[in-house]
Amino acid sequence: MSFDSHGSPRERRAVGTRAVGTIERTGPAEPLDLLGRVPYGRLATSMRALPFLAVARHIVSDGHILLRMHRGFGHHEACDGSVVAYGADNYNDAASGDGGNLWSVQFTGPAEIVHPCREQEELFGAAPVSVNGEPYAPAYLRVDPHFVTEHRLDF
């Protein structure tokens, strides 16, 4: 979000971008619906003042994005209480020029460590066995999306 000269919030739009302030909007392809079409995305924040991206499995529950990621790197702890960005896309699903449309969605908002209920854990599906050779240990975050951006490449 950008601000005008008086410090008031101003919505900013760019060509090929649809940005909205809340996820409660109507339209032909809701960003949360798009997110549900792919199982994995990328979480972005900083750790020790350096930016990083981490792969995470996601589900949508009650308007929040729940993430499952590997506990071993400590990324979940760096995100807890911080504003993060989480994005996913279908860039690997459709080849450009083959008549398929490509999209990406990004959600920005505060994250917190959570413990999902059994039903939510089941929605995540099977977890990886290992990450970089070490046993996979799950950690869970909830992202409360305050800002949503959707990009589309139509062919």
VEXDREN-2710 file (C-alpha; in Angstrom, 1 decimal):
% VEXDREN-2710
k/r/px/py/pz
1/MET/0.0/0.0/0.0
2/SER/1.3/3.5/-0.7
3/PHE/0.4/6.8/0.9
4/ASP/-0.5/10.2/-0.5
5/SER/1.2/13.4/0.6
6/HIS/-1.1/13.7/3.6
7/GLY/-0.2/10.2/4.9
8/SER/-3.5/8.7/3.9
9/PRO/-3.5/5.2/2.4
10/ARG/-3.8/5.1/-1.4
11/GLU/-4.5/2.0/-3.4
12/ARG/-1.8/1.4/-6.0
13/ARG/-2.3/-0.6/-9.2
14/ALA/0.1/-1.6/-11.9
15/VAL/-0.6/-3.0/-15.3
16/GLY/-1.4/-6.7/-15.1
17/THR/-1.9/-6.5/-11.3
18/ARG/-5.0/-6.7/-9.3
19/ALA/-4.4/-5.6/-5.7
20/VAL/-7.0/-5.5/-3.0
21/GLY/-7.0/-4.6/0.6
22/THR/-9.1/-7.6/1.9
23/ILE/-9.8/-11.1/0.8
24/GLU/-13.5/-10.6/1.1
25/ARG/-14.2/-9.7/-2.4
26/THR/-16.2/-11.2/-5.2
27/GLY/-14.9/-12.1/-8.6
28/PRO/-14.6/-14.8/-11.1
29/ALA/-11.4/-16.2/-9.7
30/GLU/-10.8/-15.5/-6.0
31/PRO/-7.2/-15.4/-4.9
32/LEU/-7.9/-18.0/-2.2
33/ASP/-9.5/-20.2/-4.7
34/LEU/-6.4/-20.0/-6.9
35/LEU/-4.2/-20.8/-3.9
36/GLY/-6.3/-24.0/-3.4
37/ARG/-5.3/-25.2/-6.9
38/VAL/-1.7/-25.7/-6.0
39/PRO/-0.2/-27.5/-2.9
40/TYR/3.0/-25.5/-2.4
41/GLY/4.2/-21.9/-2.3
42/ARG/7.0/-19.8/-1.0
43/LEU/7.1/-17.8/2.3
44/ALA/9.2/-14.6/2.3
45/THR/10.5/-12.7/5.3
46/SER/13.8/-11.9/6.9
47/MET/16.0/-13.7/9.4
48/ARG/18.8/-12.0/11.2
49/ALA/18.2/-8.9/8.9
50/LEU/18.6/-11.1/5.7
51/PRO/15.8/-11.9/3.4
52/PHE/14.9/-15.6/2.7
53/LEU/12.4/-17.7/0.9
54/ALA/11.1/-21.0/2.3
55/VAL/9.0/-23.6/0.6
56/ALA/5.7/-24.4/2.5
57/ARG/2.7/-26.6/2.0
58/HIS/-0.6/-24.6/2.5
59/ILE/-4.3/-25.0/3.1
60/VAL/-7.0/-22.4/3.5
61/SER/-9.0/-22.5/6.7
62/ASP/-11.6/-19.9/7.9
63/GLY/-10.1/-17.1/5.7
64/HIS/-6.5/-17.8/7.0
65/ILE/-3.7/-19.5/5.2
66/LEU/-2.2/-22.3/7.3
67/LEU/1.4/-23.3/6.4
68/ARG/3.3/-26.5/7.1
69/MET/7.1/-26.2/6.8
70/HIS/10.2/-27.9/8.1
71/ARG/11.0/-27.0/11.7
72/GLY/14.7/-27.8/11.4
73/PHE/15.7/-24.5/9.8
74/GLY/14.0/-22.3/12.4
75/HIS/12.2/-20.3/9.7
76/HIS/8.9/-20.6/11.5
77/GLU/10.4/-18.9/14.6
78/ALA/11.7/-16.0/12.5
79/CYS/8.1/-15.6/11.1
80/ASP/6.2/-15.8/14.4
81/GLY/4.8/-12.3/15.1
82/SER/6.2/-10.8/11.9
83/VAL/4.6/-9.6/8.7
84/VAL/5.4/-12.1/6.0
85/ALA/4.5/-12.6/2.3
86/TYR/3.3/-15.9/1.0
87/GLY/3.0/-16.6/-2.7
88/ALA/2.0/-19.4/-5.0
89/ASP/1.6/-19.8/-8.7
90/ASN/0.8/-22.2/-11.5
91/TYR/3.8/-21.3/-13.6
92/ASN/4.9/-24.9/-14.0
93/ASP/1.4/-26.1/-14.9
94/ALA/0.9/-24.3/-18.2
95/ALA/3.4/-23.7/-21.0
96/SER/3.4/-20.2/-22.3
97/GLY/1.8/-19.9/-25.7
98/ASP/-0.1/-23.2/-25.4
99/GLY/-3.4/-21.5/-24.7
100/GLY/-3.0/-21.8/-20.9
101/ASN/-3.3/-18.8/-18.6
102/LEU/-0.7/-18.3/-15.9
103/TRP/-1.4/-16.7/-12.5
104/SER/0.3/-15.9/-9.2
105/VAL/-1.1/-14.7/-5.9
106/GLN/0.6/-13.1/-3.0
107/PHE/-0.7/-12.6/0.5
108/THR/0.9/-10.3/3.0
109/GLY/0.1/-10.2/6.7
110/PRO/1.1/-11.2/10.2
111/ALA/2.1/-14.8/10.9
112/GLU/2.0/-16.8/14.1
113/ILE/2.9/-20.3/15.1
114/VAL/-0.2/-22.4/15.6
115/HIS/-1.1/-26.0/16.3
116/PRO/-3.7/-27.2/13.8
117/CYS/-6.5/-29.4/14.7
118/ARG/-6.6/-33.0/13.5
119/GLU/-8.9/-32.2/10.6
120/GLN/-6.5/-29.4/9.4
121/GLU/-3.5/-31.7/9.7
122/GLU/-5.3/-34.3/7.5
123/LEU/-6.0/-31.6/4.8
124/PHE/-2.2/-31.1/4.5
125/GLY/-1.8/-34.7/3.3
126/ALA/1.4/-36.7/3.5
127/ALA/4.5/-34.9/4.7
128/PRO/8.0/-35.2/3.2
129/VAL/10.2/-37.9/4.7
130/SER/13.3/-35.7/4.8
131/VAL/14.6/-32.3/4.0
132/ASN/18.2/-32.0/2.8
133/GLY/18.9/-35.4/4.3
134/GLU/17.5/-34.8/7.8
135/PRO/14.2/-36.1/9.0
136/TYR/11.2/-33.8/8.3
137/ALA/9.7/-32.2/11.5
138/PRO/6.6/-30.1/10.8
139/ALA/6.0/-26.6/12.1
140/TYR/2.8/-24.7/11.4
141/LEU/2.1/-21.0/10.8
142/ARG/-1.1/-19.1/10.3
143/VAL/-1.0/-16.1/8.0
144/ASP/-3.8/-13.5/8.3
145/PRO/-3.8/-11.9/4.8
146/HIS/-4.2/-8.1/5.0
147/PHE/-3.0/-7.4/1.5
148/VAL/-3.6/-9.6/-1.6
149/THR/-2.0/-9.3/-5.0
150/GLU/-2.9/-11.3/-8.1
151/HIS/-1.0/-11.3/-11.4
152/ARG/-2.2/-13.0/-14.6
153/LEU/-0.5/-13.8/-17.8
154/ASP/-3.2/-14.5/-20.4
155/PHE/-2.3/-16.3/-23.7
END
